[in-house]
Amino acid sequence: MASEFGIESSIRYSTECVVTRYDEESRTWHSRLRLPDGAEETLVTNVVISAVGGFTTPKWPNIPGLPDFDGPVIHTSKWDPEVTLDGKRVAVIGNGASAMQVVPAIADRVGALTIFQRSRQWAAPFSKLRMPVPEPVQFLLREVPHYEWLYRLRLSWIFDSQVHQGLQKDPAWPHPDRSVNAVNDGYRETCTRYIEEQLAGRPDLLAKVIPPYPPFGKRMLLDNGWYKTLLMPHVRLVDGAAAHVEGKSIHGTNGDTHEADVLIVASGYDITRFLLPVQVIGRNGVTVREVWDDDDCQAYLGTVVTGFPNFFMVYGPNTALGHRGNFIFTIESQIDYVLSVLRKMGEKKLVEVECRRDVYQRYNRTIQEMHQHMIWSHPGMSTYFRNDRGRVVANSPWRLIDYWKLTKEADLGDYHTVAHVGAQSKASARLA
């Protein structure tokens, strides 16, 4: 793609943006870059688009003694292939998405595997895991115009729009602890039946793994051999979190102690603090962390923030898809929206666009009002979808088609704008 669109010469590898600051006098962004050799330089641009993502900064659990474990400690986000696992006693802290990927991949190599489970997870069947795409489908994708788009729309309906109704709280539903409506209860029955089939004959494991909260309350996982791995004789699931570490011993909250040679931390990422890898400074020298009170992240359309002119985000607050669906489509919608703003800036010779505060606040009130009627505000589970004060900051409440409609064309009426004055031409504008 980079070659096809001729952008390779514009890519700077192994270069980190440490700070980006808006200069109100020149209406430009000054980004301090750290180069591969450690040297620094400042890049001045008219616009900055953040594409740092959400799953970027590892989140370490606050477990006393963890840094002093007497052996290798690996966070799944920074995997060290040099660490030997063959025949070793391995302990894994966590049982979410990261653990469900790593545990089945290493189980055949290790001598003993202990998994510390802080909370239970829902995992759905994934029958097509590693299955090749059938040749007839490949043919249609390759030869039939627009079939790829139709195929994608069909998947979007099945895994997004059709699921969306199962995430709405039904005030009249008699079992709000286990599910939020009749459709959601059907998901619960389907997933429970699947887990019971996978763990047949092991009531001890069933008692440990079936969650008490509604499906989709936490990130919905796909089974890639997790349950079959739990059945292996050298694998043990500890129904409780790790409390503290001492030497090679990991002490659980349930009172058990387990020895390990290698400790794998599968505790995920700091997803509630968007833009965390970069210090972003807007008007009046105010940082985005100050505007957001650290982790109370908000944005209009998950893309722009009042007080940060000419600054856009891809994968901003309230854009993640907790109800499955294709997140690539969300990113494409955001990019189309940003391009729409930039085109209008060029057409109207604007040097500054900034989201109006009333638009910003109204949108975010709407987001939270929608979430109060959806599963992710359910009190029955803890989830990284919410920040420490209980506000849903990660997930989008929209169906994909709704978000597409909101972002397909920018309305400059949502912005305060400043027209071009002076000799700077449109052609001289630069983008970071």
C-alpha positions as CSV (number, residue, x, y, z in Angstrom):
1,M,0.0,0.0,0.0
2,A,2.8,2.4,0.9
3,S,4.4,1.7,-2.4
4,E,1.2,1.9,-4.4
5,F,0.3,5.3,-3.0
6,G,3.9,6.7,-3.1
7,I,4.2,7.6,0.6
8,E,7.3,5.6,1.5
9,S,9.4,8.7,1.3
10,S,7.2,10.4,3.9
11,I,7.5,7.6,6.5
12,R,10.1,8.1,9.3
13,Y,10.7,4.9,11.1
14,S,11.9,4.4,14.7
15,T,11.0,8.0,15.4
16,E,9.0,8.9,18.5
17,C,6.8,12.0,18.9
18,V,7.4,12.9,22.5
19,V,5.4,16.2,22.8
20,T,3.2,18.1,20.4
21,R,2.3,21.7,21.3
22,Y,-0.1,24.1,19.6
23,D,1.3,27.5,18.9
24,E,-1.7,30.0,18.9
25,E,0.2,32.8,17.2
26,S,1.3,30.9,14.1
27,R,-1.7,28.4,14.3
28,T,0.7,25.5,13.9
29,W,1.7,22.4,15.8
30,H,5.2,22.0,17.0
31,S,6.1,18.3,17.5
32,R,9.3,17.3,19.3
33,L,10.6,14.1,17.8
34,R,13.1,11.6,19.2
35,L,15.2,10.2,16.3
36,P,16.6,6.6,16.1
37,D,20.0,7.9,17.4
38,G,18.5,9.6,20.4
39,A,18.8,13.1,18.9
40,E,15.7,15.4,18.9
41,E,14.2,17.8,16.4
42,T,11.0,19.9,16.1
43,L,8.6,19.4,13.2
44,V,6.2,22.3,12.5
45,T,2.9,21.4,10.8
46,N,-0.6,22.9,10.3
47,V,-2.4,19.7,11.4
48,V,-1.7,16.7,13.6
49,I,-3.5,13.4,13.4
50,S,-2.9,11.0,16.3
51,A,-3.0,7.3,15.3
52,V,-1.3,6.0,18.4
53,G,-4.2,3.6,19.1
54,G,-5.5,2.4,22.4
55,F,-3.7,-0.9,23.1
56,T,-0.3,0.7,23.3
57,T,0.8,1.3,26.9
58,P,1.1,-1.9,29.0
59,K,-0.9,-2.0,32.2
60,W,1.0,-3.7,35.1
61,P,-1.0,-5.1,38.0
62,N,-0.3,-3.7,41.5
63,I,1.0,-6.9,43.0
64,P,3.5,-6.5,45.9
65,G,6.8,-8.2,45.1
66,L,6.1,-8.6,41.4
67,P,9.2,-6.7,40.2
68,D,11.4,-8.8,42.5
69,F,10.2,-12.2,41.2
70,D,13.2,-14.6,41.1
71,G,13.1,-15.3,37.4
72,P,12.1,-13.8,34.1
73,V,9.0,-11.6,34.1
74,I,7.4,-11.0,30.7
75,H,4.5,-8.7,29.9
76,T,2.6,-10.1,26.9
77,S,2.9,-6.7,25.1
78,K,6.7,-7.0,25.2
79,W,7.3,-10.6,24.5
80,D,10.9,-11.8,24.9
81,P,11.5,-14.8,22.6
82,E,14.9,-15.4,24.3
83,V,13.2,-16.6,27.5
84,T,13.2,-20.4,27.5
85,L,9.8,-21.9,28.4
86,D,10.4,-25.5,27.5
87,G,9.9,-27.8,30.5
88,K,9.6,-24.8,32.8
89,R,7.0,-24.0,35.5
90,V,5.2,-21.1,34.1
91,A,2.6,-18.8,35.9
92,V,0.3,-16.5,34.0
93,I,-1.3,-13.6,35.7
94,G,-4.6,-12.9,33.9
95,N,-7.2,-14.7,31.9
96,G,-8.5,-12.1,29.5
97,A,-7.8,-11.7,25.8
98,S,-4.0,-11.6,26.2
99,A,-4.0,-14.8,28.2
100,M,-6.4,-16.6,25.9
101,Q,-3.9,-16.0,23.1
102,V,-0.7,-16.9,24.8
103,V,-1.8,-19.9,27.0
104,P,-2.9,-22.3,24.2
105,A,0.2,-21.3,22.3
106,I,2.7,-22.3,25.0
107,A,0.9,-25.1,26.8
108,D,2.5,-27.9,24.9
109,R,6.0,-26.6,25.6
110,V,5.9,-25.9,29.4
111,G,6.3,-28.4,32.2
112,A,3.6,-26.9,34.3
113,L,1.2,-24.0,33.8
114,T,-0.6,-22.1,36.5
115,I,-3.2,-19.4,35.5
116,F,-4.3,-16.8,38.1
117,Q,-7.9,-15.7,37.2
118,R,-9.0,-12.5,38.8
119,S,-12.5,-12.5,37.1
120,R,-14.3,-14.9,34.8
121,Q,-14.6,-14.3,31.1
122,W,-17.2,-15.2,28.4
123,A,-15.7,-16.9,25.3
124,A,-17.8,-17.8,22.3
125,P,-17.1,-20.6,19.8
126,F,-14.7,-19.8,17.0
127,S,-15.2,-22.7,14.6
128,K,-13.4,-21.0,11.7
129,L,-10.1,-20.4,13.6
130,R,-7.2,-21.1,11.2
131,M,-9.5,-22.5,8.6
132,P,-8.5,-21.6,5.0
133,V,-10.8,-19.3,3.1
134,P,-12.7,-21.6,0.6
135,E,-11.6,-21.4,-3.0
136,P,-15.1,-20.4,-4.3
137,V,-15.1,-17.4,-1.8
138,Q,-11.6,-16.5,-2.9
139,F,-12.8,-16.6,-6.5
140,L,-15.8,-14.3,-5.8
141,L,-13.6,-11.9,-3.8
142,R,-11.1,-11.8,-6.6
143,E,-13.3,-11.7,-9.7
144,V,-16.7,-10.3,-8.9
145,P,-17.0,-6.5,-8.7
146,H,-18.2,-5.2,-5.4
147,Y,-18.6,-8.7,-3.9
148,E,-15.9,-7.9,-1.3
149,W,-18.0,-4.9,-0.2
150,L,-21.2,-7.0,-0.1
151,Y,-19.4,-9.7,1.9
152,R,-18.1,-7.1,4.4
153,L,-21.6,-5.5,4.8
154,R,-23.0,-9.0,5.5
155,L,-20.5,-9.6,8.2
156,S,-21.1,-6.2,9.7
157,W,-24.8,-7.0,10.0
158,I,-24.2,-10.3,11.6
159,F,-21.6,-9.3,14.1
160,D,-22.6,-5.7,14.8
161,S,-26.1,-4.5,14.0
162,Q,-27.8,-7.8,14.8
163,V,-25.9,-8.1,18.1
164,H,-26.6,-4.5,19.1
165,Q,-30.2,-5.1,20.3
166,G,-28.9,-7.7,22.7
167,L,-26.9,-5.0,24.6
168,Q,-29.8,-2.8,25.5
169,K,-31.1,-3.0,29.1
170,D,-34.8,-4.1,29.3
171,P,-36.2,-2.5,32.5
172,A,-38.9,-5.2,32.6
173,W,-36.5,-8.1,32.3
174,P,-36.8,-10.3,35.5
175,H,-33.2,-11.5,35.6
176,P,-31.0,-8.3,35.3
177,D,-28.1,-10.0,37.2
178,R,-27.5,-12.7,34.6
179,S,-28.6,-10.9,31.4
180,V,-30.0,-7.6,30.3
181,N,-32.8,-8.8,28.0
182,A,-34.2,-11.9,26.3
183,V,-31.8,-11.8,23.4
184,N,-28.9,-11.4,25.7
185,D,-30.1,-14.3,27.8
186,G,-30.1,-16.4,24.6
187,Y,-26.4,-15.5,24.1
188,R,-25.8,-16.6,27.7
189,E,-27.5,-20.0,27.1
190,T,-25.6,-20.5,23.8
191,C,-22.2,-19.7,25.4
192,T,-22.9,-21.7,28.5
193,R,-23.9,-24.7,26.5
194,Y,-20.7,-24.4,24.5
195,I,-18.5,-24.2,27.6
196,E,-20.3,-27.2,29.2
197,E,-19.6,-29.2,26.0
198,Q,-15.9,-28.2,26.1
199,L,-15.4,-29.0,29.8
200,A,-17.7,-32.1,29.9
201,G,-16.9,-34.3,32.9
202,R,-15.1,-31.4,34.8
203,P,-17.7,-29.8,37.1
204,D,-14.8,-28.4,39.1
205,L,-13.7,-26.3,36.1
206,L,-17.3,-25.3,35.1
207,A,-17.8,-23.9,38.6
208,K,-14.7,-21.7,38.1
209,V,-15.2,-20.4,34.5
210,I,-18.9,-19.6,33.9
211,P,-19.3,-15.9,34.6
212,P,-22.2,-14.6,36.7
213,Y,-22.6,-11.3,34.7
214,P,-24.3,-10.9,31.3
215,P,-22.5,-11.8,28.1
216,F,-20.8,-8.8,26.4
217,G,-20.5,-7.1,29.8
218,K,-16.7,-7.5,29.5
219,R,-14.8,-7.9,26.3
220,M,-16.3,-10.9,24.5
221,L,-13.6,-13.4,23.7
222,L,-13.3,-16.1,21.0
223,D,-12.2,-19.6,22.1
224,N,-9.0,-20.5,20.3
225,G,-8.4,-23.7,22.3
226,W,-8.6,-22.1,25.8
227,Y,-11.0,-24.6,27.3
228,K,-9.2,-27.6,25.8
229,T,-6.0,-26.3,27.3
230,L,-7.6,-26.1,30.7
231,L,-8.2,-29.8,30.5
232,M,-4.5,-30.7,30.2
233,P,-3.2,-32.5,33.2
234,H,-0.3,-30.1,33.8
235,V,-2.5,-26.9,33.6
236,R,-4.1,-25.5,36.7
237,L,-6.6,-22.6,36.8
238,V,-6.5,-20.7,40.1
239,D,-9.9,-19.1,40.8
240,G,-8.5,-16.0,42.3
241,A,-6.0,-13.2,41.6
242,A,-2.3,-13.1,42.5
243,A,-2.0,-11.4,45.9
244,H,1.8,-11.1,46.3
245,V,5.0,-12.5,45.0
246,E,8.0,-13.7,47.0
247,G,11.0,-15.2,45.4
248,K,9.7,-17.9,43.0
249,S,6.4,-18.1,44.9
250,I,3.1,-16.5,43.8
251,H,0.6,-16.3,46.6
252,G,-3.1,-16.2,45.5
253,T,-6.0,-14.3,47.1
254,N,-7.5,-17.7,47.8
255,G,-4.6,-18.6,50.1
256,D,-2.9,-21.0,47.8
257,T,0.8,-20.7,46.9
258,H,2.3,-21.8,43.6
259,E,5.9,-22.0,42.5
260,A,7.1,-20.9,39.0
261,D,10.3,-20.4,37.0
262,V,8.8,-17.9,34.6
263,L,6.1,-15.3,35.2
264,I,4.0,-14.1,32.3
265,V,1.9,-11.0,33.0
266,A,-1.2,-10.9,30.8
267,S,-2.9,-7.9,32.3
268,G,-3.6,-5.9,29.2
269,Y,-3.2,-2.2,28.4
270,D,-4.0,1.2,29.9
271,I,-6.9,1.6,27.6
272,T,-8.8,4.4,29.5
273,R,-6.0,7.0,29.1
274,F,-6.2,7.8,25.4
275,L,-3.2,9.6,23.8
276,L,-1.0,8.4,26.7
277,P,2.1,7.8,24.6
278,V,2.3,11.5,23.6
279,Q,2.0,14.7,25.6
280,V,-0.5,16.8,23.7
281,I,-0.6,20.5,24.6
282,G,-3.4,22.8,23.3
283,R,-4.6,26.3,23.9
284,N,-3.2,28.3,26.8
285,G,-0.6,25.5,27.5
286,V,-3.2,23.1,28.8
287,T,-2.5,19.4,28.2
288,V,-5.1,16.9,27.1
289,R,-4.5,15.0,30.4
290,E,-5.6,18.1,32.3
291,V,-8.7,18.6,30.1
292,W,-9.6,15.0,30.6
293,D,-8.7,14.9,34.3
294,D,-6.3,12.1,33.4
295,D,-8.6,9.3,32.4
296,D,-12.0,10.9,31.9
297,C,-11.5,11.0,28.2
298,Q,-14.1,12.5,25.8
299,A,-14.1,13.6,22.2
300,Y,-16.6,14.7,19.6
301,L,-17.2,11.7,17.3
302,G,-14.2,10.2,19.1
303,T,-12.1,12.4,16.9
304,V,-11.7,16.0,18.0
305,V,-11.4,17.8,21.4
306,T,-12.4,21.4,22.2
307,G,-9.2,23.5,23.0
308,F,-7.1,21.5,20.5
309,P,-7.5,23.2,17.1
310,N,-6.4,21.3,13.9
311,F,-5.9,18.2,16.0
312,F,-7.6,14.9,15.1
313,M,-7.6,11.4,16.6
314,V,-8.0,8.0,15.0
315,Y,-9.3,5.5,17.7
316,G,-10.3,8.1,20.2
317,P,-12.6,7.9,23.2
318,N,-15.9,5.9,22.8
319,T,-15.0,4.4,19.4
320,A,-14.1,0.8,20.5
321,L,-16.5,-1.9,19.5
322,G,-17.4,-3.9,22.6
323,H,-20.2,-5.6,20.6
324,R,-17.9,-7.1,18.0
325,G,-18.1,-5.8,14.4
326,N,-15.3,-4.5,12.2
327,F,-13.2,-1.9,14.0
328,I,-11.3,-1.2,10.7
329,F,-14.6,0.2,9.4
330,T,-14.7,2.7,12.4
331,I,-11.2,3.8,11.6
332,E,-12.0,4.3,8.0
333,S,-15.0,6.3,8.9
334,Q,-12.9,8.6,11.1
335,I,-10.3,9.0,8.4
336,D,-13.1,9.9,5.9
337,Y,-14.3,12.5,8.4
338,V,-10.9,14.0,8.9
339,L,-10.3,14.2,5.2
340,S,-13.7,15.9,4.8
341,V,-12.7,18.6,7.4
342,L,-9.3,19.1,5.6
343,R,-11.0,19.4,2.2
344,K,-13.3,22.1,3.5
345,M,-10.4,23.9,5.2
346,G,-8.7,24.0,1.8
347,E,-11.9,25.1,-0.1
348,K,-12.6,27.9,2.3
349,K,-9.0,28.8,3.0
350,L,-9.2,28.1,6.7
351,V,-6.1,28.0,8.9
352,E,-7.9,26.9,12.1
353,V,-10.8,24.7,13.0
354,E,-11.8,23.9,16.6
355,C,-14.8,21.9,17.8
356,R,-17.4,24.1,19.5
357,R,-17.7,23.5,23.2
358,D,-21.5,23.1,23.1
359,V,-21.2,20.6,20.3
360,Y,-18.5,18.7,22.2
361,Q,-20.5,18.6,25.4
362,R,-23.9,17.7,23.8
363,Y,-22.4,14.8,22.0
364,N,-20.7,13.4,25.1
365,R,-23.9,13.8,27.1
366,T,-25.6,11.8,24.4
367,I,-23.0,9.1,24.5
368,Q,-23.3,8.6,28.3
369,E,-27.1,8.7,28.2
370,M,-27.0,5.9,25.7
371,H,-24.5,3.9,27.8
372,Q,-26.8,4.2,30.8
373,H,-29.3,2.0,28.9
374,M,-26.6,-0.4,27.7
375,I,-24.7,-3.4,29.1
376,W,-21.4,-1.6,29.8
377,S,-22.9,0.4,32.6
378,H,-24.1,-2.8,34.3
379,P,-22.7,-3.0,37.9
380,G,-22.1,-6.7,37.8
381,M,-18.5,-6.7,36.5
382,S,-15.3,-4.7,36.4
383,T,-14.1,-3.8,32.9
384,Y,-11.5,-1.7,31.2
385,F,-14.3,-0.1,29.2
386,R,-15.0,2.2,32.2
387,N,-12.6,4.5,34.0
388,D,-12.1,4.7,37.7
389,R,-15.2,6.8,38.2
390,G,-17.5,4.4,36.4
391,R,-17.8,6.4,33.1
392,V,-17.7,4.3,29.9
393,V,-14.8,5.9,28.0
394,A,-13.7,3.1,25.6
395,N,-16.8,1.7,23.9
396,S,-19.0,3.2,21.2
397,P,-22.8,2.9,21.8
398,W,-23.5,3.3,18.0
399,R,-24.1,0.7,15.4
400,L,-21.6,0.9,12.7
401,I,-24.1,2.3,10.2
402,D,-25.0,5.0,12.7
403,Y,-21.4,6.0,13.2
404,W,-20.9,6.0,9.4
405,K,-23.8,8.4,9.0
406,L,-22.4,10.7,11.7
407,T,-18.9,10.8,10.1
408,K,-19.5,10.6,6.3
409,E,-19.5,14.4,5.9
410,A,-18.1,17.0,8.2
411,D,-20.2,20.0,9.1
412,L,-18.1,23.1,9.7
413,G,-21.0,24.5,11.7
414,D,-19.7,22.2,14.5
415,Y,-16.5,24.2,14.5
416,H,-15.1,27.7,15.3
417,T,-13.1,28.6,12.2
418,V,-10.4,31.1,11.3
419,A,-10.0,32.1,7.7
420,H,-6.6,32.4,6.0
421,V,-4.9,35.7,6.2
422,G,-1.5,36.6,4.7
423,A,0.8,35.1,2.1
424,Q,0.8,31.4,3.1
425,S,-0.7,29.4,0.3
426,K,-2.7,26.2,0.5
427,A,0.1,24.3,-1.1
428,S,2.5,25.1,1.8
429,A,0.3,23.5,4.4
430,R,1.9,20.5,6.1
431,L,0.4,17.5,7.9
432,A,1.9,15.3,10.6
